[in-house]
């Protein structure tokens, strides 16, 4: 529902707040503890950029990465940003099932709400890992948990995730009395008969700035807010090193090259988009609009 065109459309900036080195160790099956100093350095650089551009974002916070450094969440909240849940363990929902997801969600929400003293309104699944056949049950659990919104659906066919048949615009996923659960799909665009991602991650690292700008503008012309996402590690001023997390190996070297490819451009690209478009948190969006019709 538009606001009569009085202000530019509010696009949505979201951050998956997690420790890259810890999760990299998990991927390589070499568990490690989060490094608060590295994570704080990354978050601080991102917060300075957002403050310079007077932009607020939604931070989806991962419990296992932040349990021993809750001051980072407090720092983010003190800067005026919205705190939401990214779960606790970072397990993919299509692997662990909905019952385990429910337990993980409740643990995360209880912890964040005790920490911040505020109700947590939103959630994002690790790796956008809700399978299409789980979506109904997933939304039921989110609704039961009292959430106002979810942002886990990536409406394209990715290698490890994605629900290509899903809609691109925000929609009401569940409705009971005055309580509604909104879904905020990640930004995509249709080109040459295929749905393509434009929300962040690898697409922002490799695509030129002009194309990203063009696709965000296209989303807005189509009446769709662009929901984009980043991670703190993408704003690290230093090179990422997988070997630091898991030790030397050919696989670690290749992973390091992959994770650093185009990463240094993210800061400049986001800075440019924050100047060219209006971005804010999902909380701001919900306050500005009474909802999106189903």
C-alpha positions, 0 to 999 in steps of 0.5 A, a space after each residue: 500500500 503506497 503512501 500517495 507518493 509523498 516520499 520515496 519508497 522505503 527499501 529495507 536494509 537487513 543485516 544477518 549479525 553473525 560471526 563469520 569465522 565461527 561459522 566457517 569453522 562449523 562448515 569445515 567441521 572444526 568448531 571454534 568460538 566466536 571472536 568478539 574483537 573481530 566481530 566488533 570491528 566489523 560491526 563498528 565500521 558498518 554502524 559508522 556508515 549507517 550513521 553517516 547516511 542516517 539509515 536504520 536497519 534490521 539486525 537479525 542476531 544469531 544466538 551462538 555468535 553473540 551469547 558471549 558478547 551481548 554488548 555488540 547487540 546493545 551497541 547496535 540497539 543503542 545506535 537506533 537499529 531494530 533487533 530481530 532473531 536469526 535463531 540460535 544454532 544456525 542450523 538449516 531448517 530443511 535439515 532439522 525439521 520444524 519441531 527443532 526449528 520451534 525450539 531454536 526460535 523460542 530459545 533465541 526469542 527468549 534470550 534476545 527479549 531478556 537482553 534488550 527488554 523489548 519484544 522481538 518482532 521478526 525472524 530470518 532463517 539461517 541460509 534462507 533454509 525454509 523448504 517450500 513444503 515446510 512453509 505452511 508449518 513454518 508460518 504457523 510456528 512464527 505466528 504462534 511465537 508472536 512474531 509480526 514478520 519473517 524474512 526468510 523467503 528468497 523467491 528464486 532457484 538457488 543452489 542450496 535454497 530458494 522458493 522460486 514460486 514465491 511472490 516478490 512483494 511483501 504479503 500477509 502470510 497469516 492472519 488471526 484477529 488483529 494479529 498478522 504475520 508478514 513475509 518480506 521476500 528478498 529482492 529479485 528481478 525477472 530477466 529473460 524468463 528467469 528469476 534472478 537475485 539482487 538482494 546481497 551476498 555474491 550478487 552484490 560482490 560481483 555485479 556492477 554498481 549501475 546494475 544494482 542501482 537499476 534493479 533496485 529502481 526497477 523493483 520500486 517502479 513495480 511497487 516492490 520494496 527492495 529487501 537487501 541483506 549483508 553480513 558484518 564480515 562484508 564490511 571488514 577492512 581487513 582480508 578474511 582468512 579461512 586458514 585463521 579459522 580452520 588451518 591450512 589446506 587447499 580447500 581453505 585457500 579456495 574458500 578464502 579466494 571465494 569469500 574475498 572476491 569482490 568483498 571490498 566493493 560492498 562498502 562503496 556500493 552500499 554507501 552509493 545506494 544509501 545516497 541514491 535510495 531511501 532505506 530503513 528497517 522493517 520496523 519502520 516499514 510496518 510503522 509507515 504502512 498499515 499492511 499489504 493486502 493479500 
